[in-house]
Amino acid sequence: LTIYLVANSSSSIPVRLFRFFSGFGLAVTCLLLLLILTWLSTLEQPAKGLYEVQKRYYDAEAWYVVPELDWLPKINGKPVSLPLPGAYLVSAVLFVNLFLGGILRIRKGWKNIGVIISHFSMISLLIAGFVSHHYSKEGIMAVYQGDTSDFAQSYTEYTIEVAEIVNGEKEKPYVLPTEHLKNLGADQSRVFEIPELGIELNVSGWMRNSARVKVDKDDAGKDVIEVDGWALQWLKTNPTEELNLAGCHVDVFVEGDQDKTARLVLHGGDPNACTITVDGKIYGLRLMREIWPMPFQVRLDESIGEYYPGTRKPSTFQSDITRIADGSEQAFRIKMNEPMRYGGYTLYQARWEDSGDRPMSGFAIVKNPSDQWPKYSLYISILGLTIHFGMKLGGFVGKSSKTKNKEVSSDQATA
């Protein structure tokens, strides 16, 4: 009866699923898929840009990806390629596989302690990637020598800033959520209610890359929306995402009133706000890259760099800064590959320019809760592999020693 129950349970669906998701074959398949996806995305990056490739291959929403490469076989002039699972999905399956197979299913004991530790390091590395993907933020801080800055600006994400202007001064601004703008299409619109200001905004005609051009009213028609002689012109998306300048149309309504008060054309390349008057109040609207405040200030004391001879391409650069936080000041020197870390933020030396009276340093700012986790995972992996190979080496040496002693004893007995 016991034998029958064991045999019957081994063929049940839950047991089969457990064996499949914890199997070595699934682990090898996932690793091969990640290798292929990394290879294909690297090949596509020069043509489509890093931002676009990361979005297509690695985003959580990218459940599958169809490679677009010129050397793939073609039918009727179109490349033929099979869809592949996205890297996020493959990594999630690999995480389940490592946890079930490398932690739960593996035989427990001192002989496998090194292997278990190594599997745990791989799981922690996948967790670090998950945290980084969902909770990290990246931006740029541009500071001229002698100036101080306390905010970072996104490379790629745009937002719309709305603020009341009183006596020529901007009051506390209201910022539209970035995540509700970046998913808009050219033929879509979205309404944002701003109860604090008593107005509603209908954002439409979103263009990922555009130019703000001067047009005549006679030229404006069904396909061209003109406001005060200006209109937006669609441009092909630049592979370098930070060079794209977004544009959109905004219709302004008084809250609770369906009659449109004004229509504006906003462009990411316009540093000035577009102003409107609603019920005697003046409001300024500006399309700009998302800004997020820093918990400390950075004063650029000296920006040092050199260009390659005969070019405007920096060959080397570094910055002497003073970090101002909690009423204290501390000096740092930031070089390439030598960042400053503080309060969960990391500042890298990313740009340098010396085209005017004062040189400018651009600091890439990354807020990543799992910034150091990959390093710790690597240390854990080294520990696990060292233990495993050390035990194997010790066992091999011990077995060889016993075999040699037996041979010596046998020779002595024969003699």
C-alpha positions in Angstrom: 0.0 0.0 0.0 2.8 2.4 0.8 4.6 1.7 -2.5 1.3 2.3 -4.4 0.7 5.7 -2.7 4.3 6.8 -3.4 4.0 5.8 -7.1 0.6 7.4 -7.4 1.7 10.7 -5.8 4.8 10.9 -8.0 2.6 11.0 -11.1 0.2 13.7 -9.7 0.0 17.1 -11.4 1.4 19.1 -8.5 4.5 16.8 -8.2 5.1 17.0 -12.0 4.8 20.8 -11.9 7.3 20.9 -9.0 9.7 18.7 -10.8 9.4 20.7 -14.0 10.0 24.1 -12.4 12.8 22.8 -10.2 14.5 20.8 -12.9 18.0 21.3 -14.2 16.7 21.4 -17.8 14.6 24.5 -17.2 17.6 26.3 -15.6 19.7 25.6 -18.7 16.9 26.8 -21.0 16.5 30.0 -19.0 20.2 30.7 -19.1 20.4 30.1 -22.8 17.4 32.4 -23.4 19.1 35.1 -21.4 22.3 34.7 -23.4 20.3 34.9 -26.7 18.3 38.0 -25.6 21.5 39.8 -24.4 23.2 39.0 -27.7 20.2 40.1 -29.9 19.6 43.3 -27.8 23.3 44.2 -28.1 23.0 43.8 -31.9 19.9 46.0 -32.1 21.3 48.8 -29.8 23.3 50.8 -32.4 20.2 51.2 -34.6 17.5 51.7 -32.1 19.3 53.1 -29.1 19.8 51.9 -25.5 16.5 53.2 -24.1 14.3 51.6 -26.8 16.2 48.3 -26.6 15.9 48.1 -22.8 12.2 48.9 -23.1 11.6 46.2 -25.7 13.7 43.4 -24.2 13.8 44.0 -20.5 10.7 45.8 -19.2 8.2 44.1 -17.0 5.5 44.8 -19.7 7.6 43.1 -22.4 6.2 39.6 -22.0 7.6 38.7 -25.4 9.9 40.3 -28.0 10.3 39.9 -31.7 13.9 40.7 -32.8 14.2 43.2 -35.7 17.5 42.6 -37.4 18.3 43.0 -41.1 20.2 39.7 -41.5 17.2 37.6 -40.4 15.5 35.6 -43.2 12.9 37.6 -45.2 9.5 36.8 -46.8 8.0 39.4 -49.1 10.7 41.9 -47.9 9.9 41.5 -44.2 12.2 39.8 -41.8 10.9 36.6 -40.3 11.6 35.9 -36.7 10.0 34.0 -34.0 8.9 35.8 -30.8 11.0 35.1 -27.7 10.0 35.5 -24.1 11.1 38.8 -22.6 14.1 38.9 -20.3 12.0 39.9 -17.3 9.7 36.9 -17.7 12.7 34.6 -18.2 14.4 36.0 -15.1 11.2 35.4 -13.0 11.0 31.8 -14.2 14.7 31.4 -13.4 14.2 32.8 -9.9 11.4 30.2 -9.2 13.6 27.4 -10.6 16.6 28.3 -8.4 14.5 28.6 -5.3 12.7 25.3 -5.8 15.6 23.4 -7.2 18.6 25.0 -5.6 17.1 25.6 -2.1 14.1 23.3 -1.5 14.7 20.3 -3.6 18.5 19.9 -3.2 19.8 17.4 -0.8 20.6 19.1 2.5 23.8 18.4 4.3 27.4 19.5 4.7 28.5 18.0 1.4 26.2 20.4 -0.5 26.5 23.5 1.7 28.7 25.3 -0.8 26.3 24.6 -3.7 23.4 25.9 -1.6 25.2 29.1 -0.8 26.0 29.6 -4.5 22.4 29.1 -5.4 21.4 31.6 -2.8 23.8 34.2 -4.2 22.2 33.8 -7.7 18.7 34.3 -6.2 19.9 37.4 -4.3 21.3 38.7 -7.6 17.9 38.3 -9.3 16.2 40.0 -6.4 18.6 42.9 -6.8 17.7 43.2 -10.4 14.0 43.2 -9.6 14.4 46.0 -7.0 16.6 48.0 -9.3 14.2 47.7 -12.2 11.1 48.8 -10.2 12.6 51.2 -7.6 15.7 52.9 -9.0 15.8 56.4 -10.5 18.3 57.9 -12.8 18.9 61.6 -13.6 21.5 64.2 -14.4 22.7 67.2 -12.3 24.4 69.9 -14.3 26.4 72.4 -12.2 28.7 75.3 -13.2 31.8 75.9 -11.3 31.0 78.0 -8.2 27.3 77.2 -8.3 25.3 74.9 -6.0 22.5 72.5 -6.9 20.0 70.4 -4.9 18.0 68.6 -7.6 18.3 66.1 -10.4 16.6 66.0 -13.8 15.4 62.9 -15.6 17.2 61.9 -18.8 14.0 60.7 -20.6 10.8 61.2 -18.6 8.7 64.3 -19.1 6.2 66.0 -16.9 4.0 69.1 -17.1 4.5 71.8 -14.4 1.5 74.0 -13.6 1.9 77.0 -11.3 0.0 80.1 -10.4 2.0 83.3 -11.0 1.5 86.1 -8.5 3.2 89.4 -8.9 5.5 87.9 -11.4 6.7 85.1 -9.1 5.9 81.4 -9.4 3.9 79.9 -6.6 4.4 76.3 -5.5 4.0 74.3 -8.7 1.7 71.3 -9.3 3.4 68.5 -11.3 1.4 66.0 -13.4 2.5 62.4 -12.7 5.1 61.3 -15.2 3.8 57.7 -15.5 0.5 59.0 -16.8 2.1 60.9 -19.6 4.8 58.6 -21.0 2.2 56.0 -22.1 0.1 58.5 -24.1 -0.1 58.0 -27.8 -0.5 60.6 -30.6 -4.2 59.8 -30.9 -4.9 59.5 -27.2 -5.9 62.1 -24.5 -6.0 62.1 -20.8 -7.7 64.5 -18.4 -6.0 65.7 -15.2 -8.0 67.4 -12.5 -6.2 69.9 -10.3 -8.5 70.8 -7.4 -5.9 72.9 -5.8 -6.0 75.3 -8.7 -9.6 74.8 -9.8 -8.8 73.8 -13.3 -8.7 70.6 -15.5 -6.2 69.8 -18.2 -6.8 67.6 -21.2 -3.5 66.5 -22.6 -3.5 65.2 -26.2 -1.4 64.8 -29.3 1.6 63.5 -27.5 4.8 63.3 -29.6 7.9 61.6 -28.3 10.1 63.7 -30.5 8.9 67.0 -32.1 9.9 70.5 -33.2 8.0 73.7 -32.4 7.6 75.6 -35.7 6.1 78.8 -36.8 3.1 78.5 -39.1 0.5 80.7 -40.8 -3.1 80.4 -39.8 -3.9 79.6 -43.4 -1.6 76.6 -43.2 -3.3 75.3 -40.1 -5.9 72.7 -40.9 -7.3 69.4 -39.7 -3.9 67.8 -39.2 -2.1 70.9 -37.8 -3.1 72.5 -34.5 -1.9 76.1 -34.4 -1.9 78.3 -31.3 -0.7 81.9 -31.6 1.2 81.1 -34.8 3.0 78.0 -33.4 2.5 74.3 -34.0 4.2 71.0 -33.4 6.0 69.0 -36.1 6.5 65.3 -35.6 10.1 64.1 -35.9 11.5 60.6 -36.2 12.6 59.2 -32.8 16.3 59.7 -32.1 18.1 56.4 -30.9 19.6 58.5 -28.1 16.5 59.0 -26.0 17.8 62.1 -24.1 18.0 64.0 -27.4 14.2 63.6 -28.1 12.1 66.6 -27.3 8.5 65.8 -26.4 5.5 67.9 -27.4 1.8 67.9 -26.7 -1.4 70.0 -26.8 -3.2 71.0 -23.6 -6.8 72.2 -23.4 -7.5 74.1 -20.1 -11.0 74.0 -18.5 -12.4 75.6 -15.4 -13.2 72.8 -13.0 -16.9 71.7 -13.5 -17.2 73.7 -16.8 -17.1 72.0 -20.1 -16.3 75.2 -22.1 -12.7 75.3 -23.0 -10.8 78.2 -21.6 -7.6 78.0 -23.7 -5.5 75.7 -25.8 -1.7 75.6 -25.5 1.1 74.0 -27.5 3.8 72.8 -25.1 7.3 71.7 -26.2 10.1 70.1 -24.3 12.7 72.4 -25.9 11.0 75.6 -24.7 12.5 76.8 -21.4 9.7 79.4 -20.9 6.3 78.7 -19.5 3.1 79.3 -21.5 0.8 81.5 -19.6 -3.0 81.7 -19.5 -5.5 83.7 -17.5 -8.4 81.8 -15.8 -10.9 83.7 -13.7 -8.5 86.6 -13.3 -5.6 84.3 -12.2 -2.5 83.8 -14.3 -1.1 80.2 -14.7 2.1 79.1 -16.2 2.4 75.7 -17.9 5.7 74.1 -19.0 6.6 70.7 -20.5 9.9 69.7 -18.9 11.9 66.7 -17.9 11.0 65.4 -14.5 12.8 67.0 -11.6 13.3 65.3 -8.2 14.9 67.0 -5.2 18.0 65.7 -3.5 18.4 65.4 0.3 21.7 67.3 0.1 23.3 70.1 -1.9 26.4 69.9 -4.2 28.7 72.9 -4.7 31.1 72.6 -7.6 34.4 74.0 -6.3 36.5 73.1 -9.3 35.8 71.3 -12.6 38.9 70.0 -14.3 39.1 68.3 -17.7 40.9 68.0 -21.0 39.8 67.5 -24.6 41.4 65.2 -27.1 43.7 67.3 -29.3 41.8 69.0 -32.1 38.4 67.9 -30.9 35.7 68.9 -28.4 35.5 65.4 -27.0 36.6 65.2 -23.3 39.5 62.8 -22.8 39.5 63.0 -19.0 37.7 65.1 -16.4 37.1 65.3 -12.6 35.3 67.5 -10.1 36.1 68.8 -6.7 32.8 69.3 -4.9 31.5 70.1 -1.4 28.5 68.1 -0.2 26.3 70.2 2.1 24.0 68.1 4.3 22.5 68.4 7.8 24.4 71.7 8.4 27.8 70.3 7.7 30.1 70.4 4.7 32.4 67.7 3.3 34.8 67.8 0.4 34.9 65.1 -2.3 36.7 64.5 -5.5 34.6 62.7 -8.1 36.4 61.0 -11.1 35.4 58.6 -13.8 34.6 55.3 -12.1 35.1 56.9 -8.7 31.6 58.1 -7.6 30.4 59.6 -4.4 27.8 57.7 -2.4 25.6 59.3 0.2 22.1 58.8 1.5 21.1 56.1 -1.0 22.3 58.2 -3.9 25.4 57.7 -6.1 26.9 60.6 -8.1 29.1 59.7 -11.1 31.1 62.0 -13.2 29.3 61.8 -16.6 29.9 65.1 -18.5 32.3 68.0 -18.7 32.2 71.2 -20.8 34.4 74.3 -20.9 32.8 76.4 -23.6 32.1 79.6 -21.6 33.4 81.6 -18.7 33.0 78.7 -16.3 33.4 75.0 -16.9 30.4 72.7 -16.2 30.3 69.2 -14.7 27.4 66.9 -15.3 26.8 64.3 -12.6 24.8 61.2 -13.4 22.7 60.5 -10.3 21.4 57.1 -9.5 19.0 56.3 -6.6 19.1 52.5 -6.4 18.2 50.7 -3.1 20.0 47.6 -4.4 23.1 49.4 -5.6 25.6 47.3 -3.6 23.6 44.0 -3.7 25.3 42.6 -6.8 28.7 43.0 -5.1 27.5 41.2 -2.0 26.0 38.5 -4.1 29.4 38.0 -5.8 31.1 37.7 -2.4 28.5 35.1 -1.4 29.0 33.2 -4.6 32.8 33.2 -4.1 32.3 31.9 -0.6 30.0 29.1 -1.7 32.2 28.0 -4.6 35.4 28.2 -2.4 33.7 25.9 0.2 32.4 23.5 -2.5 35.7 23.2 -4.4 37.7 23.1 -1.2 35.6 20.2 0.1 35.9 18.4 -3.2 39.7 19.0 -3.3 40.0 17.8 0.3 38.0 14.6 -0.5 40.1 13.9 -3.6 43.3 14.4 -1.7 42.1 12.2 1.2 40.9 9.4 -1.2 44.2 9.5 -3.1 46.1 9.3 0.2 44.0 6.3 1.4 44.5 4.6 -2.0 48.3 5.2 -1.8 48.5 3.8 1.8 46.5 0.7 0.7 48.9 0.1 -2.2 51.9 0.5 0.1 50.4 -1.9 2.7 49.6 -4.4 -0.1 53.2 -4.2 -1.4 54.6 -4.8 2.2 52.3 -7.7 2.7 53.4 -9.3 -0.6 57.1 -8.7 0.4 
